[in-house]
Amino acid sequence: MTPTPISAEFVEDALNRLRAAGHDPAPLLANLNLPQPLQPVTNALYGQLWWQIAQTMQDEFFGMAARPMRPGSFALLCHAVLHTKTLKQALHRALLFLSVVLDDPRGTLQINDGEARIELASDTPRSAFAYRTYWLILMGVTCWLVGRRIPLRGLDFACPAPQHRSEYLHFFGAPVRFDAAATVMRFDAAHLSLPVIRNDQALRAFLREAPANILVRFRHDQGTAIRVRQHLSTLPPPDWPDFDSLARTLQMSPATLRRHLKSDGQSYLAIKDDLRLARAQKMLDQPGRSVADIAAELGYSEPSAFFRAYRKWTGRSPRDLRESSFGLT
């Protein structure tokens, strides 16, 4: 299993759940040789942390739902969805299983105009980490079932943004909006017809590495996709290459590059949008930067094109974010 860096902030979120339950994390940190102050860790080490916190709390959902997700529930979830036929059927069954086990939050799958939406309803305010953990469990298992990372169109969180909000954007590889009216994950409904390709033997191997491997299965920044992101991150957006030029730079054919990105659950356009959004949000937080200047720096010939793109990514205009950031609303 390829080592995958998990941010120190995500580690701290997990440890805070242990503290909230009245447990001192010091023995666990010492047992896992986690450094202080915390640093990014591998997915394997985070998986060990997850397992030990779950055992200590007797809750695989870290006390963030209406009822505890008792140890063993994750394995039962995997067995419950294993013999489904398609991603759509697996998601329906997984959402039902999690609703029965957790009681709240409750997830439903909706399909409209070619878009699949998984919406979480909750009677109690929940943190971004709680929703993130739910998505990680749900999509980690179902992406493994179909052998594909599902590229996301966007996520809305019905909660305030955490201090490390940019890490959420990087983790999911799609536009992320906080303080939304509902918690929703969106992706192309065409993926719902993907066939389930796993069997009992594959599940046994999967569970031996769980939960560390669901971080690998779901994270967008793997393989070729991360190489593309790293290359673009060194260049200003106006200098980003076209697809064929990028393929030559990476020493592969356009068809091979497209196939690898598809395997990673990504597209060149989605990666560029992700990087542009991250840069846009940073620049919009800086006083004195005009929207026109930001649009030009991001490679847009007209501010109106940037406005349209930003609204597509976030559901808001750049001016909405700027006014909110500086207390003008």
N, C-alpha and C positions, 0 to 999 in steps of 0.2 A: 504494500500500500504506500503510495507516494506521500512523503512528509508534506504537510500543509500548515503554514503558519496561522495560528489563531491569535487574535489580538489580545494584548494585556487587559484591555477594557472588558472584553468578553469573559476573560478569566475572573476579573474582579466582580463582574455581575453575578457569576455563579457563586463565588465566595460570599457575597453579600446575602445571598439566599440562605446560606448556612448560618451566617451570623444572625439573621432575622429569626431563625428557628431556635436560637439560644445555644448554638454550638461554636466552640472556639476552633477556627480553621488552622491554628498553628501546628497541631500534630499531623494533620493531613498534608500541609505544605512541606513539613519536614520529611514525611514518608515518601513524597513524590519528588523531593529535592527541587522544589520550585523556588527560584531565586526571589529575593526581596531587595529592592522593589520589583514588582512583577514585570516580566518581559513577555513578548510573544512566545508561544509554545507550539509544539507540533500537534497535529490533530490526534496522534496516538496518545500523547501526554494529556491533552484535554479530555480525551475519551476516558482515561483512567480517573481523572478528576471528577468527571460527570458520574462515573460508576460509584466512586467512593462517597460522593455527596449523596447520591440516591440511596446508598445503603445506610448511611448515617441517618438520613432523614426518613428513610423508608418511603421514599416518594421520588419517582423518576421524573416528575415535573417540578421538583424543587419547591413544593408548597405554594405554587402559583395558580392553582385551580380550586374549584369548589370542593373537590375531593382529592385525596392523594392518589397518585398513579403508582400503585404498589410495585415493588421490584418483581420483574417477570412480565409486566404488562406489555413492554415493548416487544418482547419475544412473541407473546400471544397475538399482538397486532400483526406482526409479520406472518404468522401462521394463518391469521384470518384473511389476509389479502392474497396469499401466495397463489391460490388456484383460481383467481379471477382471470378473465379473458383479455380485458383491455384496461388502459389507464383510467378511463371513465368509470368502469365498474370497480376498479381498485380504490379510486378516490371516494366513491360513494360508500364503500364498505369501511374504509379507514375512518372517514368522518363519523360514521355511525358508531364505530368502536370507540373512538375518542370521546364522543358525546356521552356514551354510556359510562365510560371509565371516569372521565373528568367532571361530568355534569355541566360544568360551565368553565371555559367558553365552549360554545357549540358551533360547529361549522356546517355550511351548506354549499353545494355546488350549483351554480346557475350558469346557463348558456344563453347568450344574447348577441345577435349580429356577428357571429363568428368569433366571439370572445368568451372564454371560460372565466368565471369569477368564483373564487372561494371566499365566502364572507363569514367572519366570525362574529357571533352575537354573544354578549356578556351582560349579566345583570350587575356586575361589579367592575369598577374601573381597574384596568390591568396595565402593567408596565410594558414598555417596548420589548424588554427582555422576555417577558412571558409570551408575547405574540411571536417573537423571533424563535423561541424554543418550540412553539407549536408548529410553525412553518418548517422548521428544521426536521422535526420528527416526521411530519406528514409527507413532505416532499423528498426527504432523504430516503424513506422507504419506497415510495412509489417510483421515484426516478431509478432506483436500483432495480425494481421489478421490470421496467421496460428497457433498461440498459442505456438510458439517455438522460442528459441534463435538460430540463425543460426551460427554454429561454423565457424570461418573464417580461411582460410589458410594463409592469409597475406594481407597487405596493402602497396601500394607504394604512396608516396606523391611527386608530382612534385614541390617541394618548399623546402627551407632550413628548417632544424630541429629547432623547438622552443627550448628555454632553458630547458624547462621541458619535453624533449623528452621521458623520461622513463615513464611519466604519460600516454602518448599515448599508449605505449605498455601495460601498466596495464589496461587501459580502454578497449581496443579492445580485449585483450586476445589472440593476434596473433602477429607474427613478423611484425614489422613496419619499412619501409625503407624510408628515406628522400632523397632529391636531385635526385629523380628518373626521368626517361624520361617521364613518364605519371603517372597520378593519377588513381590508379586501386585498387579495392577491389576484392578479390578472395575467392571462397568457392566451395564446392563440388556441382556439377550440379544436383546430385540426389535430393537435397532439393527443386529444382524448381518445382517438382511435388507435393509438400505438398499442401493439400487442404485448402482453406479459410474456417474458421469455425465460423466467427463472423456474427452477424445480426444487424438490426437497433437498437434493444434494447441495445445490447452490445456496439454499437457505442456511444449511448447517455451517457452511464456510462463512457466510455473511454474518451470522450471529456470533461466531468466534471473534470477529473483529469489531463488533458493535460495542458502544455507539460511535467509536472513532471514525468508522468508515462512512457514516452518513454525512459527516462534514465534507469528505472528499466527493461523495456522490452529488451533493447539492451545490457546493461552492462553484461559482462561475469562473473563478480565476485559476484555471488549470491548463496544463499543456500548451497548445498553440495559442489559446486565447490570452494567456498571461504574457506570452512572447509579443503578441500584437500590442497589448496594452503597454508593456514596457517600452516598446519601440516608439509608439505614438507619444508617450509621456515625455520623451526627450526632445520632441519637436513642437513648435508653435502650431496651432490648428491650421493656419493658412498654408503650412508646408506639409500637411499630411498627404501621403501618396495616394494615388488611385489604387484600386484593388490589384490590378496586374503588376504595378510597380512594387507594391508591398510584397506580393508573392515572390518576385525576383529577389528582393532584399532578404527574404527568409529562405531563399534557395529551394523553392518548391514551385510546382505549377499552380496556376489559379484554381484548377479543379481540385488539386490535393489540398490547398489551403482552405477552400470552401468546404470540403469534406471534413477536414479536421475541426474547423470552427463549428460545423453542424454537430459533430460528435461531442464537442464541448458545450453544446446547447447555446451557442452564441452566433452572432453575425457581425460582419465588419461594421455595418451601420449601427447596431446596438452598442458596440464597444465605443465607437466615436461619440454617440449620444451620451453614453455614461460619462466619458471623460469630459465632454463639453459641459455637461450639467454640473459636475464636481467643480470645474474651474469657474463656471458662472456663479455658483453659489458663494464661492470664496470672494470673488471680485465684487459681487453685489453687497457683501458685508463691509466693504471698504468705503468709507466716506470719500467723496470727491471724484469717484469714478462714474462717468456718465454711462447710461445704457447704450448709447451709440458707440462709445469707445469700446465697451465690453463686447458688443456685437462684432465689431471689426477685429478685435483681438481673437475672437473665437472662430473667425473665418467666414463670417456672414457678410455678404455684400451690402445688405440693407438691414437696418434695425428691425424692420417689420418681419423679416425672415426669422430673426432671433426671437422676437415676441411669439411668433407662431410655434416655433420649436419648443420654447420654454413652457408655453401653455400645454402643449402636447405631453411634455414630460411630467409636469407637476399639477396641471389643472389650474394654475395661477399665472398671472403675468409677472414679469420681473419687477414691475413697480409695486405690485402687491407685497412681494417679499421685502423690498427695500423699505417701504413704508412701515411694515410690521417690525422689521429689525430695528428701526430707529424711532419707534414709538410714535409714528405719525398717524396711526389710525385710532 
